[in-house]
Amino acid sequence: MSLNVDRKTNSEEGKLGGSKILRFRWSFPHNSDIDPPIQELNPFTLFIMLSTAFLWCLSAMTTMSPAYLSPSTICHNNCTFFTVQKEFKVNRTLIDPSELVSSMYFLGNLVFGQMYCMAADRIGRRPVLVWSLIVSGLAGVGAAIAPNLFLMLSGRFIQGSFFSSITMINWVLCCESIAFKGHSYTSVLYGIFWFCWLSHCGYCLVTPIAAYFPSWRLVQLITSLPTLFFGVVILLPESFGFLVAKKKAVEAEKWMQRAQHWSGRNVEFDILNTIKIETAKISEETNLFESLSEYHDVVVAIINFYKQS
């Protein structure tokens, strides 16, 4: 979803002495509406659905691990887990520095999360997703071997900056690679992985890890390595919708051939005609500077609105 800004001046209408009027309209990218020629669930689309949903499980472990790395409640008696507070001898004050282990993760997502999503619209879903998995895993491993609290928090900050990439970009990749009628199944599948894995099984996976490896360094390392591994061996293709929207006919045809091989059936399709029809619906893409300028105008308009209210 994108925000388009129309800039017009009131001087043409004799109002407000030529000040700018910002008219906002929300639009949805048409490439998410490009329906792949394969119109049913098959091993290929199921592989894409399960693989992208599994990324939510990987994200759950790194998101929930601070409950064991640096618990807010300090244990004084019969404690076996070696926490961040114990190793770095952090003294609890009005703000517990060790609790920043969780806060820095989401701060990273707040600062940089949208930047990667914008990059995915320009260079592709798969490259950004692979990059996010690898760097997030490396940052998590770096945090596990950090010699001081500052470097550990820096690793968590970088790791958290890819939260939106790992959870949202893969969702877009999946929806652009399966038929429309499969979106409802995908929503259910993602819901199962999100609520079950994050709310319950996410803890269930981290809890035995923390029990058998009672050290925050080992827990941080073990919960980060799967993300790195998945990023290295990822077999997910680029989304079909993105290939069509960018007029990459050769890659789109290879995508369809791979889908046919997995599904065990041939589908008649004209990729050039598909690209011609679908790209005719897509409005001209703005460059990065124009996109940032539009979001800047939105922020300014919101600030001015609250100042006047």
N, C-alpha and C positions, 0 to 999 in steps of 0.2 A: 504494500500500500504506500502511496506517495502523496505528497502535498504539493499542489500547484498554486502559485501565487500570481495573481493578475495585478499589475501596478498601473494605476490610473491617477491622474491629478484632478483635483476639484476645480482647478482654475478654468477648465473647460466649461464647467457648470456654474462658475462664479461663486464657489463656496470655499470657505476656510483659507482663502488666499493662496491657493495652489498647493496645499499640503497633499500628501500621498494618501490614497485610499488603497488598502490591501484587501483584495477579495480572494478568499480562500475556497478552494474546491478540492475535495478528496477524490482520488482516482485509484483504481486498482490496476496493476500491470497485467496486460493481456496475455503475457507469456504463461501465466499461471492457469489460463483458460485453454491452453493448447492441449487437446486430448490426443494421447498417443494412439496410433492405429490399432494397437492390441486392446480389444474391448472387454477383456475378462481377466480374472485373477489367474495367474499361472506361476510356475516356479520362479521365473525371473522377477516378476513384480512382488511376489511374496518374499524373495530374497532381499529386495530393496526395502520393503516394509519392515521386516524383522531386523535388518542391519541398522537402519536409521533409528528404530525404536530402542535397540540395544544401547545406542549412544546415550540415551537418557539414563540408563542404569549406570554407565561409567561416570556420568556427570553427578549422579546421586551420591556415589561414594566419596568423591572429593568435596561435595557440598556438605555432607553430614559428618565427615570425619572430625571437625573441630570439637564436636561434643565429647570426644575422647582425647584429642590432642591437648586441649586447654579447657577443661570443664570449669564452669563458673563457680561450682561448689568445691571448696578445697577439702580434700580428705586428710584427716590427721592421724587416724588409727588404722593399722592393718592394711596399708596401701601398698600395692605392688606395681601399679602403672606409673611409669616415669613420664610426667607431663612436661609441657613447655615451661610452666611456672617453676618446677623443680630444677630443670637443667640451667635455665638462665637466671635463676634466683630473682624472679620478678616479684616486687612488693606490691600488694594490692592497695590502691588508693581510691579516689573518687571514680577514676576510670581505670579499669584493670587492663594493662597493656597486653596481657596474654589473650584477652577476649578479642583483640584486633585480628587474631588468626582467622576468625570468621568474617569480621567486618571488612577487612582488606580484600577478601575474595570478592565480595559483592561491590565494593568500591571500584575494583578493577573493571567489573562488568559495566558499571555506571559510566565510567570515563571512556572506555574504549569499545564497549560492546557494539554500539551502532556503527562504528567505523568499519568493522569487518563485514557487517551486513551490507553496507553500501558497496564495499569492494566485491562482494559476491554477485551483485547485480551487473558488474562490469567485467570481471575476469572469470567468473564462473563459480558455481556452487561447490563443485568438487575440489578445486585447488585451494579455496579458502578453508573448506572443511578439513582437508588433509593437513594444511599448515596449522590450523587451530589445534588439532589433535596432537600433532608432534610437539609444537611449542608448549602447549599446556602440559603435556607429559614431562617434557624436559624441565619446565619451571617447577613442577611438583617434585621432581627428583632433586632439583637444586635446592628447594626449600628443605628437603629431608636431610641434606648434608650441610646445611648452612651453619657456619661457626658462631653466629650471633643472632639475636632476635630481629635486628633490622633486616638482615639478608633473608631471614626466614619469611618475614612479612612481605618483603619485596617479591619473593617467589610466589607466595599466595596471591599477591596482587596481580601478577602476570597470569597466573593460572586462572584466576577468576575473570580476567578480561575476555577469555574465550568461552565463557558460559553461554552467551547468546549464540555464538557460532555453533557450538556443539549441539545445542538443543533446538535452535530455531532454523538455522540454515539447512540442516539435514531434513527438517520437516518440510521446507519448501522443495528441496531436492526430491523428496518422496512424492509429494503431491503433483509435481511436474513430470513424474515418470510413470504414473499409473492412470488408468481410466477414471473418469468422474465417479462412476458407481463404486469404485474401490475406495473413495475418500471416506465414506462412512465406516468401512471396516478399519481403515487406518486410524481414524479418530478413536475407535474403541481400543485398538491395539496400543496406541500411544497412551491412552488413559490407563490401561492396565499396567503398562511399564512405569508410568509416572506415579500413580497413586500406590501401586503395590510395591514397586521397587524403591521409590523415594520415601514414602511415608512409613513403610513397614520393612520390606526386604532390604532397602538401603541400609537401615540400621542393622538388620539381621546379617548382612554381609560384613559390615564394619565391626560389629560386636565380636564375632569369633576371631577376627583378625586382631582386635585389641586384646582379646583374652589370651591368645597363643603368642602374641608378640607384644608384650607390655611395655612398649616404648613409643613415644610419639614419632620418633624418626622412622621406625619400621612401619608404623601405620601409614604415615604420610607417603613413604616410598611404595608400599604395596598397593595403596589406592591410586597412585599416579602411574605406575608402570603399565597397567592395562590400556590406559588412554594412549600412551606412547606406542605401545605394540600395535594397537588397532590402527593408529595413524600410519604406521610403516607398511602394514600388510593389507590396508583397506582395498577392497575389490569393487567398491561402489562405482558405477559409471556416472558421468555427467548427466544432469537432468535432460530429458528429451525436450522439454519446453524451452530451456535455455539455448540448446543447440539450434532449434528452429528460430527462436527470436533473434539470434545472432547470425542467422543465415549460414550456418555451418553444415552444408549439405552432405559432405563426405562423412563427417563425424556422426551426423544424424542417421545416415544410411547404415553405418557400422553398428550403431546402437540398435536399430531395428533388426539387423542380421543376428546380433547377439541375442536379442529377445526371442526371435524365431527359433534359434538353436536351443535355447533353454526350454521353450514351450513345446517344441517338437512338432510345430505346424507352420505352414507358410501363410503369410498374410499379404495380400496384394495392396501395394501402396505406391504413391508417386510423391517422393520426398520433395522434389522441386516444386510441384504444385501445392503441396502442403505449406511449404515455406512462403510461397507467393501469397496464398490466401491469408495465412495467419499474420504475416508481417504487415500486411495492408491494414490490419486492425490496430497495430501498435503505433502509438504516437512517437514522435521524434524524441530520442533520449537526450536529456540535458547532461552537460558535462559536470564534473565534480565541483567546479567553482560555482556554477549556477545552482547546484543542489545545496551547497553550503550557504549560499547567499539567500536562498529561499527559507531555509530553516532559521537563519539569522533574522530575517524579516518577521517570521512567526514569533520568535522570542521577544523581539522589540514590540510587536503589536500586543502581545499578552501583557508585558510589563506596563505599557501605556494604558491598557484597559484597566488594570488594577489601580494605577495612579489616579485615574479619573473617577473611579467608583468610590 
